[in-house]
Amino acid sequence: MNDVRILLAEDDTNLGVLLRNYLSAKNYETDLFINGRQALNAFPTKAFGLCILDIMMPEMDGITLAKEIRRTNPGIPIIFLTAKNQEEDIIDGFKSGADDYITKPFSMEELLYRIEAMLRRLTSPVLSKNKESYTIGGYSFDPLKQMLQFKDESIKLTTKESELLELLCLHGNEILERNFALKTIWTDDNYFNARSMDVYITRLRKYLKNDPSVKILNVHGRGYKLIS
């Protein structure tokens, strides 16, 4: 079996069992839960390394569940399953902390590819990690620990937040081209990934707001610039 244990929350029992059996056959130990509340209660009891969450579930929906999981483990990868190919659902998912999404109906092979791609990024980060830490105004940023520090306050970043902030640091006071960032971190510059990156930029601005000298500027038609 792989070292990664998967938490699967899916209220469609037939689909859930099919997914669990398929992932188990691919050597991923997978625990299935039929609603968000059950999944949340089980999350602290085992060492889960990745979550697959249906958005529409009884008792607790996937977006709420993702927010609660992020409170406990900010860095765990989360993939959303959604039956709705609508922009607002996908963007709400990214705002709640999702790393990726897949729209029903989907092939098992596509889900497996997304799982493996996400795990590869965790074990082999897309960035070179040339520096152990960066100074951003009054902040200290450690990309290896994915930790942002301001005075006595520490913020644990998700993998994508950390990768995006490091790209901004590597292009400090220069323009980080939007398409370059998308292809480096998301591997694809499609519309929904671009909207996802906008969500992450908004989060980073919120994290960096304690130092007014630090700004992430929009450069129209080009990308972003980190000023510190």
C-alpha positions in Angstrom: 0.0 0.0 0.0 1.0 3.6 -0.5 1.9 5.7 2.6 -0.9 8.1 1.7 -4.3 7.4 3.3 -7.3 9.0 1.5 -10.4 10.4 3.2 -13.3 10.1 0.7 -16.6 11.9 1.5 -19.3 11.0 -1.1 -23.0 10.6 -0.3 -23.7 8.6 -3.5 -23.1 5.2 -2.0 -22.7 3.4 -5.3 -20.1 6.0 -6.6 -18.4 6.1 -3.2 -17.9 2.3 -3.0 -16.8 2.2 -6.7 -14.2 5.0 -6.0 -13.0 3.4 -2.7 -12.6 0.0 -4.4 -10.7 1.5 -7.4 -8.3 3.5 -5.2 -7.7 0.5 -3.0 -6.9 -1.5 -6.0 -4.3 1.2 -6.9 -2.8 0.7 -3.4 -4.3 3.8 -1.8 -5.9 2.9 1.5 -9.2 4.8 1.4 -11.9 5.4 4.0 -15.4 6.2 2.7 -17.9 8.5 4.5 -21.4 9.2 3.3 -21.8 12.7 4.7 -19.6 15.6 5.8 -20.3 15.2 9.5 -19.0 11.6 9.5 -15.9 12.6 7.6 -15.1 15.5 9.9 -15.5 13.3 13.0 -13.2 10.7 11.5 -10.5 13.1 10.3 -8.6 13.5 13.6 -8.6 9.7 14.2 -6.3 8.7 11.4 -3.3 10.1 9.5 -5.0 11.1 6.3 -2.7 12.5 3.6 -5.3 13.6 1.0 -9.0 14.4 0.9 -11.6 13.8 -1.9 -14.8 15.7 -1.0 -18.1 15.8 -2.8 -19.5 19.4 -2.7 -23.2 18.5 -2.3 -23.6 16.3 0.8 -26.1 16.0 3.6 -25.5 17.2 7.2 -22.3 19.1 6.1 -21.5 20.1 2.6 -18.0 19.6 1.1 -17.1 23.3 1.2 -17.9 23.6 4.9 -16.0 20.4 5.5 -13.0 21.6 3.7 -12.9 24.8 5.8 -13.1 22.7 9.0 -10.3 20.3 7.8 -8.1 23.3 6.9 -8.4 24.5 10.6 -6.8 21.3 11.7 -4.4 20.7 8.8 -3.8 23.7 6.5 -1.5 21.9 4.2 -3.4 18.7 3.4 -4.3 18.4 -0.3 -8.1 18.6 -1.1 -9.8 17.6 -4.3 -13.5 18.5 -4.8 -16.0 16.4 -6.7 -18.8 18.5 -8.2 -21.8 17.6 -10.3 -22.2 21.2 -11.3 -19.9 22.7 -13.9 -20.6 26.2 -12.7 -18.1 28.9 -12.0 -19.5 29.9 -8.6 -19.2 26.4 -7.2 -15.6 26.0 -8.3 -14.6 29.4 -7.1 -16.3 28.8 -3.7 -14.4 25.5 -3.5 -11.1 27.2 -4.1 -11.9 29.9 -1.5 -12.6 27.1 1.1 -9.1 25.7 0.5 -9.4 23.2 -2.3 -6.3 22.4 -4.4 -8.1 20.9 -7.4 -11.5 19.9 -8.6 -13.0 17.3 -11.0 -16.5 17.5 -12.5 -18.9 14.6 -12.6 -19.1 12.5 -14.7 -15.3 11.7 -14.7 -13.1 8.8 -15.5 -11.4 6.9 -12.7 -8.1 7.3 -14.6 -8.5 11.1 -14.6 -9.0 11.2 -10.8 -6.0 8.9 -10.3 -3.9 11.2 -12.5 -4.9 14.3 -10.4 -4.2 12.5 -7.1 -0.7 11.4 -8.3 0.1 14.8 -9.8 -0.8 16.5 -6.5 1.2 14.0 -4.4 4.2 14.5 -6.7 4.1 18.3 -6.2 4.1 17.7 -2.4 7.1 15.4 -2.5 8.9 17.2 -5.3 7.9 20.9 -5.1 7.8 22.7 -8.4 10.0 25.4 -7.2 13.8 25.0 -6.7 13.7 26.2 -3.1 16.9 28.2 -3.7 16.6 30.0 -0.4 15.7 28.7 3.1 13.9 31.9 3.9 12.8 35.3 2.5 12.4 38.6 4.1 9.2 40.4 3.0 9.1 43.8 4.7 8.5 42.9 8.4 7.7 39.3 7.5 9.9 36.2 7.4 8.9 33.5 5.0 10.2 29.9 5.2 9.1 28.0 2.0 10.3 24.6 3.2 8.1 24.8 6.4 5.5 26.8 4.4 5.5 29.2 7.3 4.9 33.0 7.2 6.0 34.9 10.4 5.2 38.4 11.5 6.5 39.3 15.0 4.9 36.7 17.3 2.3 35.7 14.7 2.8 32.6 12.6 0.7 31.5 9.6 0.9 28.0 8.2 0.4 28.2 4.4 -1.0 25.7 2.1 1.2 24.2 -0.6 -0.1 26.4 -3.4 0.0 29.5 -1.2 3.6 28.8 -0.4 4.6 28.1 -4.0 2.9 31.3 -5.2 4.4 33.4 -2.5 7.9 32.0 -3.3 7.4 32.8 -7.0 6.5 36.4 -6.1 9.6 36.6 -3.9 11.8 35.3 -6.6 10.4 38.0 -8.9 10.5 40.6 -6.1 9.8 44.2 -7.4 9.5 42.7 -10.9 6.5 41.4 -12.7 5.5 37.8 -12.2 3.9 36.9 -15.5 0.4 35.4 -15.0 0.8 32.6 -17.5 4.2 31.6 -16.2 2.8 31.3 -12.6 -0.1 29.3 -13.8 2.0 26.8 -15.8 4.6 26.6 -13.0 2.1 25.9 -10.2 -1.1 24.7 -11.8 0.5 23.2 -14.9 -2.3 24.6 -17.0 -3.4 28.3 -17.7 -7.1 27.5 -18.2 -9.8 29.9 -17.0 -10.7 28.1 -13.8 -7.1 27.8 -12.7 -6.7 31.5 -13.4 -9.6 32.3 -11.2 -8.1 30.0 -8.6 -4.9 31.9 -8.7 -6.9 35.2 -8.1 -8.3 33.6 -4.9 -4.8 32.7 -3.7 -3.5 36.2 -4.4 -6.4 37.6 -2.4 -5.4 35.3 0.5 -1.7 36.3 0.4 -2.7 40.0 0.5 -4.7 39.3 3.6 -1.8 37.5 5.2 0.6 40.3 4.4 -1.7 43.2 5.5 0.1 43.8 8.8 2.9 45.6 7.1 1.6 48.5 4.9 4.9 48.6 3.0 4.2 45.2 1.5 1.9 45.1 -1.5 1.0 42.7 -4.2 0.1 44.8 -7.2 -2.0 43.9 -10.2 -0.2 44.7 -13.5 -3.0 44.9 -16.0 -2.7 42.3 -18.8 0.6 41.0 -17.4 0.5 39.6 -13.9 1.5 40.6 -10.3 4.3 42.4 -8.6 5.4 42.0 -5.0 6.6 45.3 -3.5 8.3 45.3 -0.1 
